[in-house]
Structure formats: C-alpha cells, structure tokens
Amino acid sequence: MIAAPGDPSARRPSGPWGSDLAAELYARFADGIARLERFDPLVATLGKSYAGEERRLLYLMVRHAAPELVFELSPKRGWSTLHIAAALEDNGRGKVISFELDPVYGHLARSTVRRAGLGHRSEVVVGDVRDMLPQVYERWRRDGRVSGIGFLFIDSEHSAPFATWYIANLFPLVVPGGLIHVHDIEAAPERVVSGAATIPEPLGEERVLAEHLIAHREAYRWWSVAAAVRDSAYLERVRPWGGGRLALSPGRRPHPIEAALGMERNPTLWIEKLGAQEAVAYPYRPFEPLRVPLGRRLRNVIRRRLAFVYVPLRERRRERRRRAKAATPSA
Ligand SMILES: C[S@@+](CC[C@H](N)C(=O)[O-])C[C@H]1O[C@@H](n2cnc3c(N)ncnc32)[C@H](O)[C@@H]1O
C-alpha cells in the first residue's frame, strides 16, 4: 500500500526499482510507449535537451505512480510537460502544475499541451518558482487540495543555490513513496561524492544533490538513467518494448557529451523517498532572491501581456532559421 500523503511516519515497502522497474513498466505500458511517437515531429523544435530514453521513462514513471498532482520545475517550451500530461491522460486522472520564470516560455508551454489536446491536464504558473510555488502550495493546502508532494519533476536552474533551495523546501514535503526526477545529473551520486565522476556539472546542482542523498541514504533510493543507458544488460531488457533507442534524433542538437559519445546521454536521476514526510506546510527556508533589474522586469510584464501576438511571430522566425540551417550543407 502506498503511504497516504500527509502521513509523516509511513514508509513504503520496497518494490522493484531501477532497471527492474523500468523493464516491468515498458512491458506493462508498451501501447502507451508506441503512441508517444505522435510527438516525434516536435523533437526538433521542443525536445532539444531531453532525450528519447528519458522521455519514455518519464511517461512510464507517471503511469506507474498515477499521481493526482505533479509539480514541474520547469517546462520551458513544454516538452517534459507534454509527456507528463500524456501519461496523466492515459491514467485517466491527475494534473501537472508547471512553474516557469520566462513569460514567453510559459505561453509556449501552455500552447504545447493545448495543441496536443491535453490542456485540461496542465496549469502553467509564470514567475520564480521559489516565490510562486509556496503561494500555490499553501493556498491549495488550506483548501484541502494538497498535503504533500507525490511527484516532483526538477529541470530548472541547475545551480548549487537553487538545489539548496529545493532540498530545504521541497524534499521535506515529499511523501513516503513519492518520486523525484532531477534532470541534467550526469553521474550517480556515489560517483560524484567519491570524485569518480569525470565530467563535473559546472553549476553545482549535481554535487549539492549528491551530498544530500549520500548523507541521508536511509531516506531515499535512486537510479541513474545516464548509467543505465551505458549498460548493455539494461538496453537488452528494454529494447523488445521500444526502449533503449539511443540514436540521436534528426533535428536534435547534441550536447557536447553526446557529440563525443555518438549517442544520447539521458542525464536523469530518479529518486524515491523512503523516509518520512518531514513537513506538510511549506517550510519557508530562505533563499537568495533573483536580482532582476527594473528594465528586465518591465520587459517581462510587456512580454507577458503581448505573448499571444509576440510568441507566434518569434516561433515562426525561429522555425524559419532552423529549417534554413538544416538545409545548409555543413562544411
Ligand atoms: C532546462 S529548461 C527546462 C526544459 C524542459 N523541462 C523541457 O523538457 O524542455 C529550464 C527552464 O527553467 C526555467 N527557470 C530557471 N530558473 C527558474 C526559476 N527560478 N523559476 C522558474 N523557472 C525557472 C528557465 O526559464 C527554463 O525555461
């Protein structure tokens, strides 16, 4: 039985995890995985940094957890949002609430899910997530709509201070058995902490997260997708169900590591909370606020108001440039 949100002492008995769980989910939701191909034409415009294996696993983990509410930090153009919303729709329940700093991306994320017919599964909140999430969470908690976080998706600012904020304020709200996805984590925490990770992530999120997990290893278990996709045993298990396809899709700009490897890197870390929920109310542990100059703040207000005219023009220009670049033979 999954621990009820808000029950601070409950613990979830361990089920399959890592490759075992992935293989089980691929087999169970094979039809849903096949239908994700409807989003493939969007890879070139939306899916530039979120690769095939991690998007399939994101879909599968949302199917598996069947959450009522997913907190997403952050959607950008809505590629991850689309996969979360598609899984919620296939579950027949749940909503994703996404926090995006940039008003233009907020507008784009909304239109991405709406165009896929999934707008009813999604809500996008524009602003610094560190300011907006406490407002939304506390309003909903008082209304009895939330009493913890069951599914947390993190692919936002990849800095050490940002990681310190979410570990202090969001991890305590996660319920036992709750899932946390962190993107752009290239190496497993033990490798980061022991110094065995050869390519340190430059902004510091990876190290802060790794140190927290290792220091509280009894309260979490985790699984590195970046490590899994380099393991032939994992790939053999999931390939019969359409998993483990690591060829770089046409139109996707490879990360320098991918360009060197000649395949996708999939830097996702999946974490399951095993320990107790430490807080039901938002903890309000402090953070360094963004210093946005007045000019930028005003520009953002205008961009937000005019997004419905400005964004389609901007995206058409971006698409024209992308096509022109794709048509130019490389030297
Ligand atoms: C790596 S992108 C997210 C990619 C997205 N998950 C996808 O699948 O395409 C990071 C996003 O985080 C947003 N962001 C950065 N700092 C933020 C903050 N403090 N609050 C809210 N959003 C933030 C950026 O504007 C950007 O859109």
Ligand as a Chemical Component Dictionary entry (heavy atoms), coordinates in Angstrom:
data_LIG
# 
_chem_comp.id                   LIG 
_chem_comp.type                 NON-POLYMER 
_chem_comp.pdbx_formal_charge   0 
_chem_comp.three_letter_code    LIG 
# 
loop_
_chem_comp_atom.comp_id 
_chem_comp_atom.atom_id 
_chem_comp_atom.alt_atom_id 
_chem_comp_atom.type_symbol 
_chem_comp_atom.charge 
_chem_comp_atom.model_Cartn_x 
_chem_comp_atom.model_Cartn_y 
_chem_comp_atom.model_Cartn_z 
_chem_comp_atom.pdbx_ordinal 
LIG C1  C1  C 0  16.356 23.253 -18.947 1  
LIG S1  S1  S 1  14.950 24.254 -19.156 2  
LIG C2  C2  C 0  13.595 23.136 -18.926 3  
LIG C3  C3  C 0  13.412 22.189 -20.072 4  
LIG C4  C4  C 0  12.100 21.459 -20.065 5  
LIG N1  N1  N 0  11.934 20.634 -18.878 6  
LIG C5  C5  C 0  11.963 20.611 -21.315 7  
LIG O1  O1  O 0  11.633 19.433 -21.213 8  
LIG O2  O2  O -1 12.196 21.134 -22.415 9  
LIG C6  C6  C 0  14.983 25.191 -17.690 10 
LIG C7  C7  C 0  13.841 26.170 -17.537 11 
LIG O3  O3  O 0  13.848 26.627 -16.186 12 
LIG C8  C8  C 0  13.399 27.951 -16.173 13 
LIG N2  N2  N 0  13.835 28.549 -14.894 14 
LIG C9  C9  C 0  15.091 28.842 -14.494 15 
LIG N3  N3  N 0  15.087 29.365 -13.258 16 
LIG C10 C10 C 0  13.799 29.377 -12.846 17 
LIG C11 C11 C 0  13.130 29.826 -11.659 18 
LIG N4  N4  N 0  13.827 30.346 -10.648 19 
LIG N5  N5  N 0  11.792 29.689 -11.588 20 
LIG C12 C12 C 0  11.091 29.163 -12.617 21 
LIG N6  N6  N 0  11.660 28.744 -13.766 22 
LIG C13 C13 C 0  12.997 28.843 -13.880 23 
LIG C14 C14 C 0  14.051 28.556 -17.406 24 
LIG O4  O4  O 0  13.368 29.739 -17.814 25 
LIG C15 C15 C 0  13.931 27.419 -18.412 26 
LIG O5  O5  O 0  12.774 27.532 -19.180 27 
# 
loop_
_chem_comp_bond.comp_id 
_chem_comp_bond.atom_id_1 
_chem_comp_bond.atom_id_2 
_chem_comp_bond.value_order 
_chem_comp_bond.pdbx_ordinal 
LIG C1  S1  SING 1  
LIG S1  C2  SING 2  
LIG S1  C6  SING 3  
LIG C2  C3  SING 4  
LIG C3  C4  SING 5  
LIG C4  N1  SING 6  
LIG C4  C5  SING 7  
LIG C5  O1  DOUB 8  
LIG C5  O2  SING 9  
LIG C6  C7  SING 10 
LIG C7  O3  SING 11 
LIG C7  C15 SING 12 
LIG O3  C8  SING 13 
LIG C8  N2  SING 14 
LIG C8  C14 SING 15 
LIG N2  C9  SING 16 
LIG N2  C13 SING 17 
LIG C9  N3  DOUB 18 
LIG N3  C10 SING 19 
LIG C10 C11 SING 20 
LIG C10 C13 DOUB 21 
LIG C11 N4  SING 22 
LIG C11 N5  DOUB 23 
LIG N5  C12 SING 24 
LIG C12 N6  DOUB 25 
LIG N6  C13 SING 26 
LIG C14 O4  SING 27 
LIG C14 C15 SING 28 
LIG C15 O5  SING 29 
# 
